[in-house]
């Protein structure tokens, strides 16, 4: 386990409600792949109980000959793009509006079968049961939809 994985394990185990004894017992079987610096153990004082800290101190002593963990990766630089001007926003909205209004005019005429399966959960326990199936003929002709 890497040092970062070890730190994440200890803090998340504590948040999940695992006891100090459970965490310490698990860590006794863990081998670290990097040097565990005493400062890292000290950083975990708030997240770890006395038994866990004792195991971590022993792990730190036993890992002195290992390589130091790599430095943390630099935080990514976020480049924010300024919002478009009100004129540009208006132009974009006009283009979207025109596209939406012209959309149905560009659809071809077609006929298809629409199958709708309806499910209910009468108890509200996520136990869905199929109520019925509705099959309908759907046609689209000269920009008009018809269902039978």
Number of C-alpha atoms within 10 A of each C-alpha: 12 14 18 13 10 17 18 11 15 22 14 13 17 17 10 9 9 12 15 18 13 14 20 20 14 11 18 13 7 11 13 17 14 19 19 27 18 14 9 15 19 14 11 16 12 9 17 23 17 12 16 25 19 14 18 25 18 13 21 20 14 14 18 14 11 12 11 14 14 8 6 7 6 6 6 6 6 6 6 6 6 6 8 10 9 9 9 11 12 12 12 13 12 12 11 12 12 11 11 11 10 11 11 13 11 9 12 11 12 11 14 11 12 13 12 11 10 12 13 13 12 10 8 8 7 9 10 13 11 10 10 11 11 9 12 14 12 15 16 16 12 11 12 10 12 11 12 9
